[in-house]
Amino acid sequence: MADIASLAMLAAGAVHDAPEPLALGMASAAWIVAAAMAVLVGVALYLKVPKTITVGLDKSIAAIKHQLEEAKALRAEAEALHKQYANKIADAEREAAEMLDHARHEAEAIVAKAVVDTTALIARREKMASDKISAAELAAIQDLRATAATAATTAASALIKARHGAGADKALVDSAIAEIN
């Protein structure tokens, strides 16, 4: 076992002491990778890849700025519409309150007019009833007077016929003539 351990140590030391392999017989692989990267960067610069990338990024930035400006404009427009509709709602509520107040005043005026009209109608009807009663009383009084006059005339006629005859009439006529002369 000691032999295996010593062989492993020898092999490890030999690996570190060995020269680096050459690629294509020129240099180490690290130098070839570095040179390839330099050529790649040179070709990219020659073909103006960074400028194309920056132009593309600038266009993207400009598009994003334009979208942001549109979003700001849309937001301002939305806020203006919100304010406009809020004002319309407030105006509508105010107009509704005014209409309700106006309707209440009209209703109160109609009720007051109805009270006045009813009072006037009652007064007119009372006056009409009073006038009818007065007219009926007057008609009754006139009818009573006519009846009384007829009764008095009939009674006087009967009394005169009963108490005065042709002779009594002659004496009255003669006395009336004597008074005149």
C-alpha positions as a Python dict, from the first residue, in 0.01 Angstrom:
ca = {
    (1, 'M'): (0, 0, 0),
    (2, 'A'): (286, 227, 55),
    (3, 'D'): (377, 182, -305),
    (4, 'I'): (39, 305, -423),
    (5, 'A'): (59, 615, -208),
    (6, 'S'): (405, 700, -331),
    (7, 'L'): (301, 646, -690),
    (8, 'A'): (2, 876, -645),
    (9, 'M'): (229, 1147, -504),
    (10, 'L'): (467, 1113, -789),
    (11, 'A'): (185, 1133, -1037),
    (12, 'A'): (48, 1447, -871),
    (13, 'G'): (387, 1616, -877),
    (14, 'A'): (437, 1520, -1238),
    (15, 'V'): (111, 1682, -1335),
    (16, 'H'): (217, 2014, -1189),
    (17, 'D'): (558, 2009, -1344),
    (18, 'A'): (440, 1918, -1693),
    (19, 'P'): (452, 2193, -1956),
    (20, 'E'): (120, 2336, -2084),
    (21, 'P'): (-8, 2192, -2407),
    (22, 'L'): (18, 2406, -2720),
    (23, 'A'): (-272, 2470, -2954),
    (24, 'L'): (-175, 2442, -3313),
    (25, 'G'): (182, 2449, -3197),
    (26, 'M'): (177, 2820, -3117),
    (27, 'A'): (62, 2926, -2777),
    (28, 'S'): (-141, 2813, -2485),
    (29, 'A'): (-519, 2782, -2509),
    (30, 'A'): (-575, 3088, -2284),
    (31, 'W'): (-392, 3314, -2530),
    (32, 'I'): (-595, 3180, -2820),
    (33, 'V'): (-926, 3244, -2636),
    (34, 'A'): (-810, 3599, -2554),
    (35, 'A'): (-717, 3662, -2918),
    (36, 'A'): (-1051, 3523, -3040),
    (37, 'M'): (-1239, 3751, -2800),
    (38, 'A'): (-1034, 4050, -2922),
    (39, 'V'): (-1119, 3964, -3284),
    (40, 'L'): (-1486, 3921, -3192),
    (41, 'V'): (-1495, 4259, -3015),
    (42, 'G'): (-1313, 4419, -3311),
    (43, 'V'): (-1564, 4277, -3561),
    (44, 'A'): (-1853, 4393, -3341),
    (45, 'L'): (-1705, 4745, -3330),
    (46, 'Y'): (-1640, 4742, -3706),
    (47, 'L'): (-2001, 4639, -3778),
    (48, 'K'): (-2120, 4911, -3537),
    (49, 'V'): (-2310, 4665, -3318),
    (50, 'P'): (-2286, 4891, -3008),
    (51, 'K'): (-2433, 5181, -3208),
    (52, 'T'): (-2715, 4958, -3333),
    (53, 'I'): (-2781, 4841, -2980),
    (54, 'T'): (-2780, 5198, -2844),
    (55, 'V'): (-3008, 5315, -3127),
    (56, 'G'): (-3246, 5029, -3049),
    (57, 'L'): (-3232, 5111, -2679),
    (58, 'D'): (-3285, 5482, -2753),
    (59, 'K'): (-3590, 5393, -2963),
    (60, 'S'): (-3722, 5175, -2683),
    (61, 'I'): (-3657, 5455, -2432),
    (62, 'A'): (-3834, 5705, -2661),
    (63, 'A'): (-4129, 5467, -2703),
    (64, 'I'): (-4151, 5417, -2326),
    (65, 'K'): (-4132, 5797, -2269),
    (66, 'H'): (-4405, 5845, -2529),
    (67, 'Q'): (-4620, 5581, -2357),
    (68, 'L'): (-4558, 5749, -2020),
    (69, 'E'): (-4658, 6088, -2164),
    (70, 'E'): (-4972, 5932, -2313),
    (71, 'A'): (-5047, 5768, -1978),
    (72, 'K'): (-5001, 6104, -1802),
    (73, 'A'): (-5229, 6272, -2057),
    (74, 'L'): (-5488, 5997, -2019),
    (75, 'R'): (-5466, 6024, -1642),
    (76, 'A'): (-5512, 6403, -1659),
    (77, 'E'): (-5806, 6355, -1896),
    (78, 'A'): (-5956, 6092, -1665),
    (79, 'E'): (-5916, 6323, -1366),
    (80, 'A'): (-6078, 6606, -1562),
    (81, 'L'): (-6368, 6377, -1658),
    (82, 'H'): (-6398, 6260, -1298),
    (83, 'K'): (-6411, 6620, -1178),
    (84, 'Q'): (-6659, 6710, -1453),
    (85, 'Y'): (-6889, 6421, -1362),
    (86, 'A'): (-6853, 6495, -992),
    (87, 'N'): (-6959, 6854, -1067),
    (88, 'K'): (-7250, 6726, -1277),
    (89, 'I'): (-7359, 6497, -994),
    (90, 'A'): (-7335, 6784, -745),
    (91, 'D'): (-7533, 7009, -982),
    (92, 'A'): (-7795, 6738, -1033),
    (93, 'E'): (-7829, 6689, -658),
    (94, 'R'): (-7857, 7065, -608),
    (95, 'E'): (-8118, 7093, -885),
    (96, 'A'): (-8312, 6801, -736),
    (97, 'A'): (-8311, 6971, -396),
    (98, 'E'): (-8424, 7297, -557),
    (99, 'M'): (-8700, 7116, -746),
    (100, 'L'): (-8814, 6944, -428),
    (101, 'D'): (-8811, 7276, -240),
    (102, 'H'): (-9001, 7442, -526),
    (103, 'A'): (-9256, 7158, -527),
    (104, 'R'): (-9304, 7197, -151),
    (105, 'H'): (-9360, 7571, -190),
    (106, 'E'): (-9607, 7510, -473),
    (107, 'A'): (-9789, 7250, -264),
    (108, 'E'): (-9806, 7492, 30),
    (109, 'A'): (-9935, 7767, -203),
    (110, 'I'): (-10196, 7531, -348),
    (111, 'V'): (-10308, 7428, 1),
    (112, 'A'): (-10323, 7794, 113),
    (113, 'K'): (-10522, 7887, -200),
    (114, 'A'): (-10755, 7591, -141),
    (115, 'V'): (-10812, 7708, 218),
    (116, 'V'): (-10885, 8063, 98),
    (117, 'D'): (-11111, 7935, -183),
    (118, 'T'): (-11292, 7700, 56),
    (119, 'T'): (-11341, 7979, 308),
    (120, 'A'): (-11475, 8207, 34),
    (121, 'L'): (-11702, 7930, -98),
    (122, 'I'): (-11837, 7863, 251),
    (123, 'A'): (-11898, 8237, 301),
    (124, 'R'): (-12077, 8259, -38),
    (125, 'R'): (-12288, 7953, 40),
    (126, 'E'): (-12374, 8092, 385),
    (127, 'K'): (-12473, 8424, 224),
    (128, 'M'): (-12679, 8242, -38),
    (129, 'A'): (-12850, 8038, 235),
    (130, 'S'): (-12905, 8353, 439),
    (131, 'D'): (-13046, 8531, 131),
    (132, 'K'): (-13277, 8235, 62),
    (133, 'I'): (-13392, 8235, 424),
    (134, 'S'): (-13450, 8612, 409),
    (135, 'A'): (-13636, 8575, 79),
    (136, 'A'): (-13846, 8293, 226),
    (137, 'E'): (-13919, 8502, 537),
    (138, 'L'): (-14015, 8800, 320),
    (139, 'A'): (-14236, 8578, 101),
    (140, 'A'): (-14394, 8428, 414),
    (141, 'I'): (-14454, 8775, 559),
    (142, 'Q'): (-14602, 8899, 231),
    (143, 'D'): (-14817, 8586, 205),
    (144, 'L'): (-14927, 8635, 564),
    (145, 'R'): (-15008, 9002, 499),
    (146, 'A'): (-15200, 8910, 185),
    (147, 'T'): (-15389, 8644, 379),
    (148, 'A'): (-15449, 8889, 664),
    (149, 'A'): (-15564, 9158, 422),
    (150, 'T'): (-15798, 8917, 250),
    (151, 'A'): (-15932, 8799, 586),
    (152, 'A'): (-15972, 9161, 708),
    (153, 'T'): (-16144, 9261, 386),
    (154, 'T'): (-16378, 8965, 409),
    (155, 'A'): (-16448, 9033, 777),
    (156, 'A'): (-16502, 9405, 717),
    (157, 'S'): (-16732, 9330, 426),
    (158, 'A'): (-16931, 9089, 641),
    (159, 'L'): (-16951, 9342, 928),
    (160, 'I'): (-17051, 9622, 700),
    (161, 'K'): (-17322, 9409, 544),
    (162, 'A'): (-17443, 9304, 882),
    (163, 'R'): (-17451, 9648, 1045),
    (164, 'H'): (-17520, 9882, 763),
    (165, 'G'): (-17823, 9863, 548),
    (166, 'A'): (-17948, 10096, 278),
    (167, 'G'): (-18083, 10343, 531),
    (168, 'A'): (-17759, 10360, 724),
    (169, 'D'): (-17572, 10413, 403),
    (170, 'K'): (-17801, 10702, 313),
    (171, 'A'): (-17731, 10872, 644),
    (172, 'L'): (-17357, 10830, 599),
    (173, 'V'): (-17368, 10963, 248),
    (174, 'D'): (-17571, 11262, 360),
    (175, 'S'): (-17332, 11340, 646),
    (176, 'A'): (-17033, 11308, 413),
    (177, 'I'): (-17200, 11550, 170),
    (178, 'A'): (-17275, 11793, 448),
    (179, 'E'): (-16919, 11795, 560),
    (180, 'I'): (-16801, 11875, 217),
    (181, 'N'): (-17030, 12176, 179),
}
